[in-house]
Amino acid sequence: MWMYTAIIRPILTYGALVWWPALDKQYNVSKLNSLQRAACSGTTGALKSCPSEALNVILNMMPIDLCLKEAAMYSALRLRESGLWGSRTFGHSSILGLTSIGNKTTDYMVSTLDFGLNVQVRFPSRREWKRGQAADREAICIYTDGSKMDCGVGTGVYSEELGVNRSLRLENHASIFQAEVLGICEACRILRNSATRKERAVIYSDSQAALLAISSTVTKSKLVKECKMELRSASQSMYISLIWVPGHMNI
């Protein structure tokens, strides 16, 4: 199974962005299905009479034609957000018309390097939190959190010193990562517009992924890029640090 998913299937997806319309012909799909069936049969040792669909379900394998179309869609989205995609309603360029994204923009961007973020990002251990050594009680404290449930996606920002208790709604297809980053970005806007005399502020978040993305020198997300810009703007008037808080730990 490792040989199939890590070596053979990536070879099959090569150039799928161009030739994916061939998957509309059952003759081509049958040939690809027989190849995936051979990998599934070799993995499970199932009888020859076992249906291919059953093997896919047992091994949690996406049907090969859908897997190839998915790879083509991802490639088209990357090219479109990079400004290198010519959208048409026919041929292989019509791949984005099969998605629910359509003409909506995504959070993807071409990777850029950024070394100018003058913000400290700390990841205290759980032991430091239990001993009370992680929090900066002399600074302005802002707490952010994101949430994704069946009813929707949202983020919240709270600060007792600034009298802020704010919640923001995101699109239903947004990720929990985007919700966490948006909360930090909103906290930076609040700090930038606040008329406080304190010289230090701390933004607390329970998302390691969001804090690592913000502190990274490589930016791959438009929202992370916007958050970094807000951090630079807010840090001109005060010293800002980001601190990770373990979630659901009664802290």
C-alpha atoms as a printed R data frame, in Angstrom:
    type eleno elety resid chain resno       x       y       z
1   ATOM     1    CA   MET     A     1   0.000   0.000   0.000
2   ATOM     2    CA   TRP     A     2   2.882   2.363   0.769
3   ATOM     3    CA   MET     A     3   4.439   1.605  -2.642
4   ATOM     4    CA   TYR     A     4   1.139   2.359  -4.348
5   ATOM     5    CA   THR     A     5   0.241   5.579  -2.512
6   ATOM     6    CA   ALA     A     6   3.780   7.018  -2.340
7   ATOM     7    CA   ILE     A     7   5.218   5.925  -5.707
8   ATOM     8    CA   ILE     A     8   2.719   4.576  -8.221
9   ATOM     9    CA   ARG     A     9  -0.264   6.880  -7.666
10  ATOM    10    CA   PRO     A    10   1.824  10.097  -7.767
11  ATOM    11    CA   ILE     A    11   3.167   8.917 -11.140
12  ATOM    12    CA   LEU     A    12  -0.408   8.488 -12.353
13  ATOM    13    CA   THR     A    13  -1.340  12.024 -11.271
14  ATOM    14    CA   TYR     A    14   1.490  13.580 -13.319
15  ATOM    15    CA   GLY     A    15  -0.005  16.059 -15.773
16  ATOM    16    CA   ALA     A    16  -3.565  15.287 -14.612
17  ATOM    17    CA   LEU     A    17  -4.404  18.986 -14.926
18  ATOM    18    CA   VAL     A    18  -4.124  18.611 -18.702
19  ATOM    19    CA   TRP     A    19  -5.527  15.146 -19.394
20  ATOM    20    CA   TRP     A    20  -8.265  14.868 -16.723
21  ATOM    21    CA   PRO     A    21 -11.105  15.092 -19.368
22  ATOM    22    CA   ALA     A    22 -10.044  11.575 -20.410
23  ATOM    23    CA   LEU     A    23 -11.503  10.385 -17.095
24  ATOM    24    CA   ASP     A    24 -14.980  10.978 -18.493
25  ATOM    25    CA   LYS     A    25 -14.493   7.844 -20.643
26  ATOM    26    CA   GLN     A    26 -15.268   4.626 -18.809
27  ATOM    27    CA   TYR     A    27 -12.641   2.741 -20.824
28  ATOM    28    CA   ASN     A    28  -9.838   4.821 -19.286
29  ATOM    29    CA   VAL     A    29 -11.338   4.682 -15.788
30  ATOM    30    CA   SER     A    30 -11.588   0.882 -15.973
31  ATOM    31    CA   LYS     A    31  -7.884   0.599 -16.755
32  ATOM    32    CA   LEU     A    32  -6.981   2.817 -13.808
33  ATOM    33    CA   ASN     A    33  -9.381   0.947 -11.520
34  ATOM    34    CA   SER     A    34  -7.711  -2.363 -12.368
35  ATOM    35    CA   LEU     A    35  -4.359  -0.925 -11.285
36  ATOM    36    CA   GLN     A    36  -5.703   0.315  -7.949
37  ATOM    37    CA   ARG     A    37  -7.541  -2.984  -7.455
38  ATOM    38    CA   ALA     A    38  -4.266  -4.868  -7.847
39  ATOM    39    CA   ALA     A    39  -2.717  -2.763  -5.072
40  ATOM    40    CA   CYS     A    40  -5.758  -3.253  -2.806
41  ATOM    41    CA   SER     A    41  -5.890  -7.001  -3.444
42  ATOM    42    CA   GLY     A    42  -2.196  -7.362  -2.712
43  ATOM    43    CA   THR     A    43  -2.647  -5.451   0.537
44  ATOM    44    CA   THR     A    44  -5.700  -7.315   1.834
45  ATOM    45    CA   GLY     A    45  -5.299 -10.747   0.247
46  ATOM    46    CA   ALA     A    46  -8.983 -10.597  -0.653
47  ATOM    47    CA   LEU     A    47 -10.668 -13.097  -2.985
48  ATOM    48    CA   LYS     A    48 -10.918 -12.265  -6.687
49  ATOM    49    CA   SER     A    49 -14.694 -12.005  -6.331
50  ATOM    50    CA   CYS     A    50 -14.433  -9.124  -3.843
51  ATOM    51    CA   PRO     A    51 -15.814  -5.913  -5.445
52  ATOM    52    CA   SER     A    52 -13.345  -3.089  -6.052
53  ATOM    53    CA   GLU     A    53 -15.641  -0.621  -4.281
54  ATOM    54    CA   ALA     A    54 -15.580  -2.779  -1.156
55  ATOM    55    CA   LEU     A    55 -11.774  -2.863  -1.176
56  ATOM    56    CA   ASN     A    56 -11.683   0.937  -1.485
57  ATOM    57    CA   VAL     A    57 -13.984   1.264   1.529
58  ATOM    58    CA   ILE     A    58 -12.018  -1.236   3.632
59  ATOM    59    CA   LEU     A    59  -8.720   0.553   2.950
60  ATOM    60    CA   ASN     A    60 -10.234   4.074   2.995
61  ATOM    61    CA   MET     A    61  -9.122   4.648  -0.587
62  ATOM    62    CA   MET     A    62 -10.690   7.308  -2.809
63  ATOM    63    CA   PRO     A    63 -11.724   5.989  -6.248
64  ATOM    64    CA   ILE     A    64  -8.793   6.613  -8.571
65  ATOM    65    CA   ASP     A    65 -10.734   8.796 -11.024
66  ATOM    66    CA   LEU     A    66 -11.866  11.113  -8.213
67  ATOM    67    CA   CYS     A    67  -8.333  11.188  -6.794
68  ATOM    68    CA   LEU     A    68  -6.941  12.290 -10.162
69  ATOM    69    CA   LYS     A    69  -9.587  14.977 -10.601
70  ATOM    70    CA   GLU     A    70  -8.821  16.237  -7.088
71  ATOM    71    CA   ALA     A    71  -5.121  16.563  -7.967
72  ATOM    72    CA   ALA     A    72  -6.062  18.485 -11.123
73  ATOM    73    CA   MET     A    73  -8.304  20.847  -9.121
74  ATOM    74    CA   TYR     A    74  -5.573  21.580  -6.577
75  ATOM    75    CA   SER     A    75  -3.124  22.369  -9.373
76  ATOM    76    CA   ALA     A    76  -5.626  24.675 -11.068
77  ATOM    77    CA   LEU     A    77  -6.311  26.533  -7.806
78  ATOM    78    CA   ARG     A    78  -2.596  27.055  -7.145
79  ATOM    79    CA   LEU     A    79  -2.086  28.392 -10.656
80  ATOM    80    CA   ARG     A    80  -5.141  30.659 -10.432
81  ATOM    81    CA   GLU     A    81  -4.097  32.202  -7.112
82  ATOM    82    CA   SER     A    82  -0.599  32.691  -8.547
83  ATOM    83    CA   GLY     A    83  -2.010  34.640 -11.489
84  ATOM    84    CA   LEU     A    84  -0.924  31.996 -14.028
85  ATOM    85    CA   TRP     A    85  -4.290  30.472 -14.893
86  ATOM    86    CA   GLY     A    86  -6.409  31.200 -17.931
87  ATOM    87    CA   SER     A    87  -9.979  30.307 -16.982
88  ATOM    88    CA   ARG     A    88 -12.145  28.894 -19.784
89  ATOM    89    CA   THR     A    89 -15.409  27.001 -19.971
90  ATOM    90    CA   PHE     A    90 -14.120  24.208 -22.207
91  ATOM    91    CA   GLY     A    91 -11.298  21.685 -22.262
92  ATOM    92    CA   HIS     A    92  -9.049  21.054 -19.295
93  ATOM    93    CA   SER     A    93  -9.435  24.690 -18.154
94  ATOM    94    CA   SER     A    94 -13.019  23.983 -17.088
95  ATOM    95    CA   ILE     A    95 -11.856  21.938 -14.083
96  ATOM    96    CA   LEU     A    96 -12.670  24.713 -11.593
97  ATOM    97    CA   GLY     A    97 -16.270  24.713 -12.770
98  ATOM    98    CA   LEU     A    98 -16.654  21.303 -11.120
99  ATOM    99    CA   THR     A    99 -15.821  22.681  -7.669
100 ATOM   100    CA   SER     A   100 -17.969  24.567  -5.180
101 ATOM   101    CA   ILE     A   101 -15.263  27.248  -4.948
102 ATOM   102    CA   GLY     A   102 -15.973  28.558  -8.436
103 ATOM   103    CA   ASN     A   103 -14.866  32.182  -8.688
104 ATOM   104    CA   LYS     A   104 -14.235  32.550  -4.948
105 ATOM   105    CA   THR     A   105 -10.698  33.425  -3.928
106 ATOM   106    CA   THR     A   106  -8.729  31.158  -1.598
107 ATOM   107    CA   ASP     A   107  -6.197  31.782   1.158
108 ATOM   108    CA   TYR     A   108  -3.346  30.331  -0.894
109 ATOM   109    CA   MET     A   109  -0.433  32.493  -2.053
110 ATOM   110    CA   VAL     A   110   2.987  31.914  -3.549
111 ATOM   111    CA   SER     A   111   5.484  31.397  -0.723
112 ATOM   112    CA   THR     A   112   7.377  34.541   0.274
113 ATOM   113    CA   LEU     A   113  10.217  35.124   2.741
114 ATOM   114    CA   ASP     A   114   9.738  37.539   5.618
115 ATOM   115    CA   PHE     A   115  12.451  38.322   8.172
116 ATOM   116    CA   GLY     A   116  11.176  41.627   9.568
117 ATOM   117    CA   LEU     A   117   8.698  40.549  12.255
118 ATOM   118    CA   ASN     A   118   9.803  42.094  15.553
119 ATOM   119    CA   VAL     A   119   7.479  40.046  17.775
120 ATOM   120    CA   GLN     A   120   8.342  37.406  20.355
121 ATOM   121    CA   VAL     A   121   6.481  34.108  20.123
122 ATOM   122    CA   ARG     A   122   6.704  31.847  23.177
123 ATOM   123    CA   PHE     A   123   5.568  28.267  23.778
124 ATOM   124    CA   PRO     A   124   5.706  27.754  27.562
125 ATOM   125    CA   SER     A   125   5.480  24.184  28.815
126 ATOM   126    CA   ARG     A   126   2.485  22.918  30.778
127 ATOM   127    CA   ARG     A   127   4.698  22.817  33.844
128 ATOM   128    CA   GLU     A   128   5.427  26.541  33.488
129 ATOM   129    CA   TRP     A   129   1.707  27.248  33.255
130 ATOM   130    CA   LYS     A   130   0.904  25.190  36.347
131 ATOM   131    CA   ARG     A   131   3.613  27.025  38.294
132 ATOM   132    CA   GLY     A   132   2.309  30.415  37.144
133 ATOM   133    CA   GLN     A   133   5.548  31.277  35.324
134 ATOM   134    CA   ALA     A   134   4.186  31.729  31.804
135 ATOM   135    CA   ALA     A   135   1.819  34.716  31.940
136 ATOM   136    CA   ASP     A   136   2.891  38.366  31.932
137 ATOM   137    CA   ARG     A   137   0.471  39.949  34.406
138 ATOM   138    CA   GLU     A   138   1.904  43.468  34.014
139 ATOM   139    CA   ALA     A   139   1.028  43.686  30.322
140 ATOM   140    CA   ILE     A   140  -2.268  44.124  28.510
141 ATOM   141    CA   CYS     A   141  -3.768  40.645  28.081
142 ATOM   142    CA   ILE     A   142  -5.804  39.708  25.022
143 ATOM   143    CA   TYR     A   143  -7.218  36.217  24.591
144 ATOM   144    CA   THR     A   144  -8.180  34.761  21.214
145 ATOM   145    CA   ASP     A   145  -9.786  31.485  20.205
146 ATOM   146    CA   GLY     A   146 -11.240  29.960  17.063
147 ATOM   147    CA   SER     A   147 -14.006  27.395  16.725
148 ATOM   148    CA   LYS     A   148 -15.364  25.203  13.929
149 ATOM   149    CA   MET     A   149 -18.570  23.248  14.413
150 ATOM   150    CA   ASP     A   150 -21.448  21.969  12.297
151 ATOM   151    CA   CYS     A   151 -23.255  25.285  12.740
152 ATOM   152    CA   GLY     A   152 -20.340  27.357  11.380
153 ATOM   153    CA   VAL     A   153 -16.891  28.828  11.922
154 ATOM   154    CA   GLY     A   154 -16.026  31.769  14.139
155 ATOM   155    CA   THR     A   155 -13.390  33.436  16.278
156 ATOM   156    CA   GLY     A   156 -13.480  35.401  19.516
157 ATOM   157    CA   VAL     A   157 -11.314  38.130  21.085
158 ATOM   158    CA   TYR     A   158 -11.482  39.145  24.760
159 ATOM   159    CA   SER     A   159  -9.576  41.658  26.904
160 ATOM   160    CA   GLU     A   160 -10.659  42.789  30.348
161 ATOM   161    CA   GLU     A   161  -8.256  45.767  30.432
162 ATOM   162    CA   LEU     A   162  -9.473  47.123  27.091
163 ATOM   163    CA   GLY     A   163 -13.131  46.226  27.629
164 ATOM   164    CA   VAL     A   164 -13.200  44.094  24.469
165 ATOM   165    CA   ASN     A   165 -15.559  41.168  23.995
166 ATOM   166    CA   ARG     A   166 -15.822  40.536  20.267
167 ATOM   167    CA   SER     A   167 -16.817  37.640  18.023
168 ATOM   168    CA   LEU     A   168 -16.428  37.297  14.252
169 ATOM   169    CA   ARG     A   169 -18.164  34.956  11.816
170 ATOM   170    CA   LEU     A   170 -16.307  33.243   8.963
171 ATOM   171    CA   GLU     A   171 -17.526  31.401   5.885
172 ATOM   172    CA   ASN     A   172 -18.604  27.821   6.544
173 ATOM   173    CA   HIS     A   173 -15.773  26.416   4.385
174 ATOM   174    CA   ALA     A   174 -13.093  28.229   6.433
175 ATOM   175    CA   SER     A   175 -10.719  26.106   8.507
176 ATOM   176    CA   ILE     A   176 -10.060  26.199  12.238
177 ATOM   177    CA   PHE     A   177  -6.537  27.425  11.403
178 ATOM   178    CA   GLN     A   178  -7.965  30.454   9.597
179 ATOM   179    CA   ALA     A   179 -10.277  31.161  12.524
180 ATOM   180    CA   GLU     A   180  -7.339  31.127  14.953
181 ATOM   181    CA   VAL     A   181  -5.212  33.407  12.770
182 ATOM   182    CA   LEU     A   182  -8.104  35.826  12.227
183 ATOM   183    CA   GLY     A   183  -8.549  36.111  16.002
184 ATOM   184    CA   ILE     A   184  -4.893  37.111  16.433
185 ATOM   185    CA   CYS     A   185  -5.199  39.534  13.512
186 ATOM   186    CA   GLU     A   186  -8.259  41.170  15.103
187 ATOM   187    CA   ALA     A   187  -6.423  41.438  18.430
188 ATOM   188    CA   CYS     A   188  -3.640  43.347  16.667
189 ATOM   189    CA   ARG     A   189  -6.157  45.788  15.178
190 ATOM   190    CA   ILE     A   190  -7.638  46.363  18.627
191 ATOM   191    CA   LEU     A   191  -4.188  47.055  20.092
192 ATOM   192    CA   ARG     A   192  -3.329  49.413  17.247
193 ATOM   193    CA   ASN     A   193  -6.487  51.457  17.833
194 ATOM   194    CA   SER     A   194  -6.363  51.408  21.634
195 ATOM   195    CA   ALA     A   195  -5.369  54.535  23.598
196 ATOM   196    CA   THR     A   196  -3.527  52.745  26.381
197 ATOM   197    CA   ARG     A   197  -0.338  53.937  28.088
198 ATOM   198    CA   LYS     A   198   1.034  50.483  28.781
199 ATOM   199    CA   GLU     A   199   4.168  49.579  26.856
200 ATOM   200    CA   ARG     A   200   3.604  45.827  26.641
201 ATOM   201    CA   ALA     A   201   0.788  43.620  25.380
202 ATOM   202    CA   VAL     A   202   0.411  39.861  25.231
203 ATOM   203    CA   ILE     A   203  -1.861  37.930  22.867
204 ATOM   204    CA   TYR     A   204  -2.735  34.460  24.180
205 ATOM   205    CA   SER     A   205  -3.773  31.685  21.783
206 ATOM   206    CA   ASP     A   206  -4.165  27.915  22.096
207 ATOM   207    CA   SER     A   207  -3.242  27.260  18.453
208 ATOM   208    CA   GLN     A   208   0.359  26.180  17.983
209 ATOM   209    CA   ALA     A   209  -0.196  25.956  14.216
210 ATOM   210    CA   ALA     A   210  -1.270  29.615  13.996
211 ATOM   211    CA   LEU     A   211   1.627  30.854  16.152
212 ATOM   212    CA   LEU     A   212   4.177  28.774  14.234
213 ATOM   213    CA   ALA     A   213   2.868  30.104  10.915
214 ATOM   214    CA   ILE     A   214   3.077  33.709  12.144
215 ATOM   215    CA   SER     A   215   6.604  33.264  13.516
216 ATOM   216    CA   SER     A   216   7.839  31.438  10.394
217 ATOM   217    CA   THR     A   217   9.982  33.283   7.863
218 ATOM   218    CA   VAL     A   218   8.004  31.582   5.053
219 ATOM   219    CA   THR     A   219   4.474  32.862   4.395
220 ATOM   220    CA   LYS     A   220   2.054  30.719   2.377
221 ATOM   221    CA   SER     A   221  -1.265  32.190   3.505
222 ATOM   222    CA   LYS     A   222  -2.823  35.549   2.616
223 ATOM   223    CA   LEU     A   223  -4.417  35.716   6.056
224 ATOM   224    CA   VAL     A   224  -1.087  35.049   7.799
225 ATOM   225    CA   LYS     A   225   0.505  37.772   5.675
226 ATOM   226    CA   GLU     A   226  -2.239  40.209   6.714
227 ATOM   227    CA   CYS     A   227  -1.760  39.223  10.366
228 ATOM   228    CA   LYS     A   228   1.979  39.912  10.132
229 ATOM   229    CA   MET     A   229   1.266  43.356   8.685
230 ATOM   230    CA   GLU     A   230  -1.122  44.118  11.560
231 ATOM   231    CA   LEU     A   231   1.494  42.918  14.063
232 ATOM   232    CA   ARG     A   232   4.119  45.246  12.573
233 ATOM   233    CA   SER     A   233   1.726  48.179  12.695
234 ATOM   234    CA   ALA     A   234   0.666  47.536  16.300
235 ATOM   235    CA   SER     A   235   4.233  46.876  17.489
236 ATOM   236    CA   GLN     A   236   5.287  50.389  16.485
237 ATOM   237    CA   SER     A   237   3.587  51.830  19.576
238 ATOM   238    CA   MET     A   238   4.121  48.974  22.065
239 ATOM   239    CA   TYR     A   239   6.017  45.731  22.555
240 ATOM   240    CA   ILE     A   240   3.816  42.751  21.606
241 ATOM   241    CA   SER     A   241   4.414  39.093  22.337
242 ATOM   242    CA   LEU     A   242   2.410  36.002  21.429
243 ATOM   243    CA   ILE     A   243   2.116  33.210  23.992
244 ATOM   244    CA   TRP     A   244   0.700  29.733  23.543
245 ATOM   245    CA   VAL     A   245  -1.807  28.460  26.107
246 ATOM   246    CA   PRO     A   246  -2.600  24.725  26.345
247 ATOM   247    CA   GLY     A   247  -6.261  24.342  25.487
248 ATOM   248    CA   HIS     A   248  -8.818  22.579  27.704
249 ATOM   249    CA   MET     A   249  -6.371  22.418  30.641
250 ATOM   250    CA   ASN     A   250  -8.246  24.643  33.132
251 ATOM   251    CA   ILE     A   251  -5.728  27.451  32.689
